[in-house]
């Protein structure tokens, strides 16, 4: 399957429909996440998807993590509309997809109109119906009707980080030009820290190259902004990596926080970008305490060997051991936990916000400085509190 994706024909260009007055055409307003999904479909990041899921594929994905054709796919990619909009639609309609500013971003041929059981979807995909989960909260507040059908786009939106917005075919070409046969992908939505470095370099020891592929699409409101995170990645790569062994490219997909299922989605996306292997860390794709620390490892065993077209590399939580005097994991460290230096993401954020020291064993000082500058600017922009 992986080799076939190299020559995948993408729904990249479309002719403007021959409608005398486009203002009278069917317009469907697409929210930020669905807009991100639209472009992942269009550039081939979500291959083999050609559009938003119809009802048969939706039910198959939710219940079996496979499309109705049998190909693996773990997360439903859907387009939601309200009841009033749905009443004016029927299968076979061509619709223009527009953003919140009324700009035409794509075209869709509607093949399926259906009303999902969103609580059941939440249970299947997120393993919870608790609205405190950000993915569930988004899902339960969406419009109640889904539209399925193939999509096309006319152009990419104007996004930042232009030098990092490589399409899958461009990354695959870069991998081929470098002569890499074995490439490991790394997904992140957080600033880079020493545990990331350890895991990436450990994987790179047996690979030809590394794709650091940070997600810069829609995330939770309290996540560090993409431009700040990108600055940390560039800093670390510049000073502590062999740049001829690393590709840094941005992934514009949305974060769903679907834990185990999202880990599989992330793996399939990196397969489409040309990776042969994919790093799966502790609580990959998770949020809060909704998933076990290694549930994202276990889910890969629910697929047949070779079915995904990419090999997962499972890593435990890494930390600095004072007695080992190096980064390691519980697999390799014989010392008690009181010798380990580790901080949770929330603890790091709290220290950054309050000016407390972050040990160099946890995060490079240069990265800390980038983040401190961001939090200081954030604090200053908020002004005095009442």
N, C-alpha and C positions, 0 to 999 in steps of 0.2 A: 504493500500500500504506500509506503513512504516514497519509493521511487516514482510512483505514478503522480504523486503530488507535485513533483518538480515541474511537470508540464501541464499543470492544472490551468484550464482556461477560466479566467476570472471575469465576473460581471462588472468590469471596470468602467466601460464607457457605454452611454446610452444616448439614443437620439431623442431630442425633445418631442413629446407626443404631438401629433398633428392635430392640435385642438385650436380652433380659431381664437378662442379667448381662454387663456390658461386660468384666469380668475374664476371661471365657471367649472373648471375641472375639480375632481374630488381631491381635497386637501386633507391630509392627516398630520396633525401636530405630533412630533416625536420628542419624548423627553430626553434628558441628558444620557441616561444609561442606554436607552434604545438607540440613540444616535451613535453612541460608542459601539454598540453591537452591529449596527448597520455597516460601519466602516470595517469592522473586523471580518464580517462576511464578505464585503466587497474586495478586500485586498487578499483574501485567502487565509487569514489567520485562523478562521473557524472552519476551514475545510474539514469534511466534505459538505458543510452547509452551503446552500445557495440562496437561502432566504430565512425569514422567520418561520418557526415550526408550525406545520398544520396540526390538526387535532390528533391524527394517528401518530405522528412522530412525537408530539408533545406527551401523549400518554405513555408511549413506549420509553421515552427518555426518563420520565419521572419514575416509572415502575421498574425498568430493567437496566437503565443506563446505556441503552442502545437505541439507535434509530430503528424505524420499522423495517429498514433494509437489512438490519443486523450489524451495522457498523457501530462501534462504540462511541457514545457521546453522553456525558454525565449530567449536564445542566441544561434545562430548557431555555432556549433563546427565543423570546416571544415579544410581540408587539401588542400593547393593550390600548383600547379605546373605550370611551364611555358609551352608555346605552343610546344616547341620542345620535351619536356618530354612527354606531352600528346599525341603527334602523334604516339609514340611508344607503347601506352597502349590500352587495350581494356577490356571491362567487363569480369570478370572471371580470370584475371591475378592475380597471387600472387606476391607481391612485398616486398622487404626488406626495412625497414625504417631506415635510417642512419642519424647520426648527422653530424655537420659541419666538424668533424675530420675523417669521414668515418667509424665510429664505428656502427655496427649493433645494433639497439635499439629495434626493433620490426618487426612485419610482418603484412601485410594487404592483404586481399582479396578484389580486386576492384570490386564493384558492380555497380558503377555509375560514369560517367565522364560528367561534365557539365560546362557551362560557365555562371556564375551569372552576374546579373546586379548589380555591386558593389555600384553604386550611390543609387539605390533603397534599397539595403541592409543597407547602411549607414542611409538613411532616416528612415527606419523601426526600426533599432536596436538602433541607436544613436540619432535619432530625429534631425539630422543635416547632411549636406554634407560638412560642413566647415572643411578644412584640418588642421585648427588650433587645432581641437579636436584630442588628441593623438590616440584615437581608430579609428577615421576616417582616419587619416594620415596613420596609419598602414594598414588599409583595402585598401585604394586606391593605395598603393604602393606594394600590394601583387601581386603574379603571377595571371594570369587571368582565370586559369582553376581549378576547384575543383574536388577532388576525394572523393567518398564515399565508405564505406565498413567497415566490422568488423576488429578489430585489436587484436593482441596479443603481449605480451612482454616476454622476457626471464628473465630479472632481473631489479631491480631498479638501476638508475644511482648512481654514487658516489656523494652524496650531503653532505653539511655541516649540522650541527644541528641534527646529527643522533639520539640523545636521544629524540628529539621532533618530528621526522618523523613517526608519528603513522598513520597506515592505518585506514580507517573507521571501519573495523571489530575489530581492536585493541582498538579503542576508545569506541566502543559499548560494548566490553567486560569489559573495565575498568568501564564504567558506571554501568553495571550490577553487577560487583563485589562490587561496593560501595553501591548498593541498591538504587540508585537514580531512581525515577520515573519521575520526571519533571526536565529537563535540558535545560538551556538557552545558546545559542551560541552567541558569539560576534566576528564579523569580523573587522579587522583593518589592515591598511598598513602604519600607522603613529606611531610615538613614543607615549607612553601612557601618558595622562595628567589627570588632576583632573576631568574634565567633563566625561571622559571615566569611571573613578572610580565611580563617582556618578551614572551614568546610569547602570553600571554593578551591583553595590551593591543594587540599587533600585530593579532591576529585580530579584536578588538573594534572596531578602526578601520573595518572594513567590515561590521559586524554591528549589530543593534539591541540585543542583550543577550548576556550570558555566564552560563552555568551552570557554577559551580565545584562539582564533584560528587565529593568525596573518598570513597574506598572505606574503610568502617569494619568490614567483615566479617572473617572469618578470614584471617590473613596469616602470614608466617614469624614465628618466635618473637623474632627480633632486630629486627623493625621497630618504629619508634616507635609507642607506643600511640595509639589513635584519639583519646582525649580531649586528648592533648597536641597532636596534629596539628591538630585542630579549633580549638584555641586560637590556633595560628599563623595559620590562615586568617582567623579573625575579626579578629585584630589587623591584618593586612595590608589586608583589605577596609575596615575602619573608617577607616584613615588614608591609604590610597593608591589607593582606587578610588572611582568614582562609584557609590554604593550603589544608585541608581535604575537602574543598568545591569547589576547583578549579582544572581543568585540563588545562595545557598549552601544546598545540600541534601546530605544524607548518603546514600550508596549502601551498602546492607547486604550486597551480594554478597560471595562469597569470591574471594580472589586465587589464581589458578592458576599464574601465571608462565609462561604458554604463549606468550609472545613474540608473533609475528605473528598467530597465530590469536586470541590474547586481545585484540589491538588491534581486530580485526573484531568480536569479542563486545562490547567496550566501546563501539564505535560503534553497534551495533544497540541496545544498552541505552539509550544517549542519544537515539537516534531515538525510542524508545518514551516517553521523557520529554519529547519535543517539540522536540528540537534539530534544526536543519536542517543543521548543520555540526559537525564533530568534529575536535579537534586531535590529531594523531598526531606524537609527538615522537621523539627519538632512542631506540632500543632500547625502544620502548613495550612494556610487559608482560613485559620480559625479566628475566633474573637471571644473575649471573655472566658467563661468556663463552660462553653457549650459542647466542647469535644474533648475526648481523652487526648493526652499528649502525643500518642502515636497512632491514633485512628486513621490519619492520612497515610500511614504506611500500610496498614492492614487492608485498606480498600483496594489496593492494586492487586491483591491476591484473588479478588473476585473476577478478574479478567484472565482469559486464557493466555499462556505464554506467547509472546510475540504479537498479541492481538492489537495492542496500542501502537505498535510501530516505533516505540521508544522505550528505553530501559531505565527504570527508576533507580536512583542511588539513594539509599536510606541513611540518614545521618541522625544521630542523637544530639541532644543539647550540648553545645560546647561551652567550655569555661576555662579560666586560667587557674592552674593549680600552683600554690605557693611552693609546695615541696617538689613537684615535677619541674617547676620553673618554665612552664610552657603551656600553650593551649592544648586541651585534650578533651576527652569525653569520659563518661563513666565506664565505657568499655575498656579504655586503656589506662585509666588512673586507679592505682590501688589505695589512694589516701582517703582519709575521712572527709566528709563534706565541709567541715570547718576549715579545710585548707583551700577550698574552692572560692574563687572570686567571680561572682555572677550578679547581674542586676537585670530585673525585668524591664521591659520597654516603658512601663508606667513609672518605674522608679527612676529610670534615666531621664524621662521627661520632667519629673518632679525636681530632680537635681538641676537640670538645665534652667528651669523656670525660677529656681530660688538661688542660683549661683553656687550651689554646693559642688565640691570636687567630684569629677568622674575619673576613676582610676584609668591610667594608660593601658592597663591590662584589659580593660573593657572596650575602650574606644580610643582611636588615635587622637592626640591633642589637636591636630589640624582639623579633624572632623568636629571635635567638640567646639572649636572656635567658630566654625561655620554655623553650628546650631545655636550657640550662645548669641551670636549676632542676630539670628532670626528671632529668637525669643525676646531679646532686648527690644528689637524693633516692634515686635508684636505688643509688648508691654507699653511702649511709648505711644503707639498708635491708639491704644485703648483709652489713654488719658486717665485722669484721676478717678478713683471709684468713690461713690457717695456712701 
